[in-house]
Amino acid sequence: MILELHEKLKNRETTARALAESYLSRIWEYDGELGAYLTILEEESLRAADFVDEKLARGEEIGLLAGIPGAIKDNMCLTGTRTTAGSKMLDGYVAPYDATAVRKLREAGAVILGKTNMDEFAMGSSTESSAYRPTKNPIDTSRVPGGSSGGSAVAVAADMAVFSLGSDTGGSIRQPASFCGVVGLKPTYGRVSRNGLIAMASSLDQIGTFTKTVEDSAIVFSEIYGYDPLDVTTAESDSKRFEDFLSSDIRGLRVGIPKEYLSDDLDPRVREVTEKAIDRFRSLGAEIIDISLPHAKYALPTYYIIMPSEVSSNLARFDGIRFGVPVDDHESRSAEFGTLLETYLDTRAYGFGAEVKRRIMLGTYALSAGYYDAYYKKAQAVRHLIRKDFAEAYKKVDVIFSPTAPEPAFRFGAKSDDPLKMYLSDIYTVTANLAGVPAISFPIGTVEEDGKALPIGGHLMAGWFDEETMLRAAYAFEQAGVSDPE
């Protein structure tokens, strides 16, 4: 899609302003119901589009993303723009700088239409915990779009952006991509700078992309990856265009199928679609190899110790003094003004929602004296074992395939009263974050429910910094289609 739009812009079959106006028109028409955006940047996006048109009028060359309308998850800084992370705590915060990934998009000429809705501070799997409004799945508005990057997924799925950026801590790009029937890419940890991303869990967070196609995913990824001196966790890497590695030929590619991911607990409808996808890879000439990730069964509890611990640390700064909207609830006390501690408590009680408070408390407990060794230290040891499992697996296979989520999109309210059920939505995706490997979700089929064809995503993981192989495998599957193999 991006290449087609790029050619139309170059050949003057359309203009960047016309493109921006058409997507803005869809936002104004449909977003009132869907709730994908928190901030719409109409004037700014049209100015950016006009700048691209002026370059074209002068006969200058433009890059592939120049004039292409995109959207940004609202936990990434964009200069002069409200950046809330979906929370009341940052309701009035205006970012003074661009996140590195956002800056790279702007330098590439991309037109940023707005900031997208999300679970508060990226904590959730349904976008129901946004402090502002829920985001609805465009395929069936009675169902969730997934989370925490639900707004970014819906913006692309509902044609309210050509691409979008999201963040992924345990599946927050890939699970909503699966629920909404789009492509979601989480790069290797350290591939994309986290500078300007409001941190949730620093050793797990990674910025990635939502697109309609694998090719578009590769194009956007090519623009945002790379070393950044402002983020010490980014890796040095050669300059490359990932779309140049795409191929429909995957003969001889070794695809690993972890027995732990296709257990009897998997929704039988999802299992059937997944098995057909495996047959599709086999029909394309890939070698299907059964493998084991023996410590995968511990991934979810490990994740839900490490992640809340880092949440507790990262969110300590939001106290109404350093960051956050200060609140002094003096009506509950006899004195007109409270102490500094009381201001902290009032601010955090007002500014944070239930899920954020839950994770802060879990993390604080896991890090507390007497429990650090019993929980956090052991979780980090298991994380090391999970990483070793992946290192061993990649000696035998090139990529690892599984479903992205254990079920299709669920209805609003189905899991909001039971956090443990909600956390199980990440059961297949958290291992990639714990190990730091790249992963991608792409459509592999649908299941019928209540007269709706609900998308199912396939999940590929590759070795560290081997996005090329992963993208090539997903692209070959996409080009072959998702019909039953012969």
N, C-alpha and C positions, 0 to 999 in steps of 0.2 A: 504493500500500500504506500509506504513512504517513497519508494523508488518511483512509483507511478505519479504521485503528486509532485515529486521533484522534477520529473520530465515535463509535466504540464506547466510548472512554473518556468522552467528554462525555455520552453517553446512558446511561452506567452499565451497558452490556452486558458489560463486562469491567472489570478493574482494572489499574493499572500493576503492582502486585505479581504478579498472575496472569500478565501478559505477561512480566515479568522471570523468573518461575519457569519458564515454559514454554521460554524460550530457554536458560536455565541448564540445564534438564533435557536439552536437545538437545546442549549443549556437553559435559556429563558423559557422554552416551551415545556421541557420535561423535568427539569431539576426540582421544581416545586414539589413534585410527587416523589422523585427518587432520592433526593437529599445527598447527592454526590459531592457537592461543593459547599465549602464554608465561606469562601471569599471569591468573588468573580472580578477579574481584572480587565474590564472591558476597554477602558481608555488606554491602559498600558499595553495590552496585547495588540490593539490596532496601531499604536505608534511603532511597536516592534515590527509589525507586518509591513507598514509603510516604508520602514527603513530597508527591508529586504527588497521591496518593489523598486525603490530608488536605486539600489545596487544593480538590479537587473536592467533598469532603464539606461544605466551608464555602460551596460555591456560587461559588467564584472561577473566573475565566476562565483557561484555560491555552493556551499556544502550541502550534504544530503538532508540535514535537518533545518536548513534555512527556510523560514516561512511555514514550517510544519507546526500545527497547533498541539500543544501538550499541556499537562497539568502536573502539579506538585503536591505531594502529601503535606498536610499542614504541620508536620513536625520538622520541616526543613526551612531554614531561614531564607527569606527573600527580601532584599533591601527595601525599607519603607513600607512593608506590608505586614498586616496583622498576622502573627504566627501563634496559634493557640495550643497546638498539640491536642486538640479536642477537649480541652479542660477549662473550667472556670478560672483556675489558678492563673492562667496566662491570657485571660480574656482581652486585656488591653495592651498586650505586649506587641510592639512594632519592631521587627528585626532591623538592626543597624548594618547588616552585611549579608552577602549571599553565601549560602552553603557552597562548598567547592563544586559539588555535582551540579547545582543550579547555575553557578557561574559558568561552568563549561557549556551547559545547554545554551545559555544566553550568548556566549561567545560564538557558538555554532550557528546562531541566528534563529533558534527555535522560538516560537511564539507561545508564551506561557499564559494560558487562559485564566488560571486561578489556582486556589489552594483547596485540596480535597478533604472531605470528612474522614474521621478515623476514630477508633476506640481511644478513650482518654489515655494519653501518654503511651499509646500503642499497646495497651494492655487489654486484650480481648480477642475473640475469634468470631465476632458477629457484627461489629460496629454498632452494637446496641449500647455500649457504655460511653459513647460520645456524650459530652455534656450539653450538646446543642440539639441534636435530633438524630434519629437512626437513619441509616442509608438502606434503601430497599433494592432487592435483586430485580433487575429489569426483566428477567425471564418470568418471574412470578413475584409480584410485589408483596405477597404475604410471607415471603421467605427472606432470610438474611442473605447478604452478599458475601459473608465471611468477613474476617478481620485479621489484623487490625486495619489493614489498608483497604477497607471496603470501598471507600469513596473513590480511590484511584482505580480500582478494578471496574466499578460501575461507570466511571467517566469514559473508559475505553469501550466497555461492552455495549453501552447505550449510544455510542457514536457522539459523545460530547467531548472527545479529545482523540487525537490519533494515537497518542502514547501518554503514559504517565509514569512518574516515579513513585515508588513506595519504599518502605523499610521493612526488613524481615529479621525478626529476632528468634522465632521458633517456627515460622511458617506463615508469617503475616503478609507475604506477597503470594506465595504459592497456593495456600488454601483458598483465599478469595478468587484467585485466578481459576481454580478448579470449579468453584461454585458458580462463577459467572461465565465460564466458557471462553476464557482468553488465555494468553500466554504470560506466565509470570516467571521472571528470572531473578534468582538470588546468586550473585557471583561469589567466588572464593572470598573468605574473610581477608580483608586487606587489599582487595582489587580496586575498590571504590572508596574514596575518602569519606570519612564520617564527619569531617569538619563542617559545622553548621547544622548537623542533625541533633535534635534534642535527644539526649541519651536516655535509653531505657536500661539496657544491660550491655555495657560497653564491650565485653568480650564476645558477644553474640550478635549485636546489631550489624546489619549491612544494608546499604542502599541498593535497590534493584529496579527493574522495569516491568511495566505492563504494556502489552501490545496485542494487536489482533493476530499477528503471524510471527513465526520464529525468525524470519528474515528481518522484520522490523525490530525485534528484540536485539538481534546482533548489531543492527545499525545504531540504535540508541546506546547500547552498551559500549560500542566503540568510541563514543563521544565522552562518556563520563568516567571511564576507568583510568587508572594511572597513579603514579606516585604523587604525594602531596606533602610538602614540608610542614604543613600545618596539622598533619595527622601522622604521628609516629608509627601507627600500625599499618600504614599503607606500604605496599611492596614495590620495589623497583621492577619495571617490566618494559619489554621492548614495545615500540610503537607498532600497532597492527590494526587492521580492519577485520573484525570478526566475521563480517558477512562474506569475506573472501574465502572462508574455509567451509562454507556450506556446500553440501553435495547430496544428491539423491542416492549415491552409491555407498552403501554401508556393508557390502559383502565382506565377511570375515570379522566384522566388529563383534567383540565379545560382550554380551549383555548378561549381567548377573541378576538372578532372581533370588532374593533372600527368603528362605523358608519362614523366617519369623514374621514377614510382612503379609503372608498369604495364609494366615491361620483361619481356623473355623469361626473366629469372632468377627471376621470381616463380613460386612453386608453382602449377602449372596449376589445381589444385583451388581454391586461394584466388582465383586470377584469375577463375575462372568464377563463384564466389559474388559477387565484387566487381562483375563486369559485370552480374549480375542486380540487384544493389543500385543500380547506376547507372540501369538501366532502371526500377527502382521509383521513384527520384527523378524521372525523366522522366515517368512515368505520373502522378505527383502534381502535375505542372505546373511543375516546376523546369526551368530552362534549363541544359543541360549544355554547358559550354565547355571545350575543350581549352586547357591552359595549359602553360607551362614554368617550372620553377624551376631555372635552369641551374647553380646552384652546389650543388644538393642532393646531387650525387654526392660532394661534399667534406665533407658534414655529419658522417659517421661518424668519419673521421680527425680532423676539427676537434674534435669532441666528446671524442674519446679523447686529446687533448692538453690541452684546457682543463680537463676534469673531473678527471683525475689531478693536475694542477697545484694545483687548489684543494683536493683531498683531501690532498695532501702538506702544505699550509699548515694546513688545519683540524685535522688529526689530530696535529699536532705537540704539542698540549697534553696528549695522552694518554701520559704518561710515568711514571705511578705516583706522581708527586709532586703535580702540580696536579690531574690527573684520572686515574682508572684504578687497578686493583689493583696495589700495588707487589710486585715479585718480585725476590728477591736469590738467584740461583742459585749460592750459594757452593760447592756440591759440585763444580762444575767448576773451582774455583780452589783454591790452597793456603791463601789467607787466608780467615778466617771471614766477613768482610764485604768487599764490593767497593767500588769508588769510586762516586761519583754517576753517572758516565757508564756504568759497568757495570750499575748498577741500572736506568738508562734502557733499556739494550740488553736486559737480561734481561726487563724488564717488557713491552717491545714484542714481543720474540720469543715470549713466552708468550701475551700478551693478544690479538694480532692473528692472524687466519687468513691463509691463503695468498693469497686474492684481494685482501684489504686490503693486504697487504705488496706485492703486485705493483703495485697502483695507486699506492701511496706511492713506490715506486722509480721508476715511470714519470714521475710528476709531479716528483719531485726532480730527475731527469735533465733534464726539459724546462725547468726553472727554473734550472738550474745555469749558472754563468758559461761563456760560449762557446756555449751552446745556447739561451739565452732568446730571442735574436733569430731564430734559425733555426727554432724550433718554436713557442714560446708566442706571441710577437709576431705571427708569420704566421698562426697559428690565429685570433687575435683579429681580424686583418684579414679573413680569410675569413668569420668570424662576421658581420662588418659587411656583407659582400656578400650573405650568406644573408638577413639582415634586409631588405636593399634588394630582394631578389627577392620577398619576401613583400609589401612595401609596393607594389611594382609590380603584383603579382598581384591585390591587393585593390582596385585601381582598376578591374579588369575583372570580378571575381567577389565574391560575398558570403561564401562558404565554400569550402574546399578539401577534397576527399574522396579517400580512399585506403584500402587495407587497413590495419589496425592493426599486424599482424605478418606476416612473409613466410610463415608456416606455422602449423598448429595446434599445440596443446601437444605437446611432445616427451617422450620417455621419460627417466626418471632415468638419469643417467650418460651420456646421448647426447652431451653437449657439455662435460662437466665437465673432460675432459682436453685440450680445445682451446679456450682462451679466445677466440680470434678468431672461431670459430663461434658462441660464446655472445654475443659483442658484436654480431654481425650481427642478433640478435633485435631490436635497437633501430633498425634501419635506417630505418624510416618514422616513428619517434616523436621522435628526437633534434632534428629541425629545429624543432619547436615550442618546445623548451626553449632552443635557441640563439637563436631569434628572440624568445622571450618571449610568444608568442601563446597564446590559450586553445585547448584541444583536448579532445576527448571520444571515447571508444571505446564502441560499443554493438553488441549482437548483430545480425548481418545474415544469418546462415545457419549451416549446419553442413556438415562433410564426414564421410563414413563411413570409419572405419579400425578394423580388428580388431573389427568388430561394435559399435563405439561411435560415436555422433554427436558429433563434436568441434566445439565452437563456433568460429566465425570472427567477428572484430570488424571493424566499419567505423570509420574514423577521420575525424573532421571537425575542421578548424581554421578559426577565424574571425579577424577583425582584432583588434587590441589592444583589450581592454575591451569586446568585443562578444559576451559570453557569451550574451546574449539571442537573437541570430540563430542561433548555433550550437545552442543548446538547442532552439530552435523547429524547426530542420531535423531534428535527431535525434528529437524527439518526434513529428513528422509521420510519419517513417519507421516508428517504433515502433508508432504507432497503426494504420498501414496493414498491419502484419504483414510477415513476411519471406518469404511464399510467392512463387512466380513471378508477376510482373505479367502481366496479360492482354494 
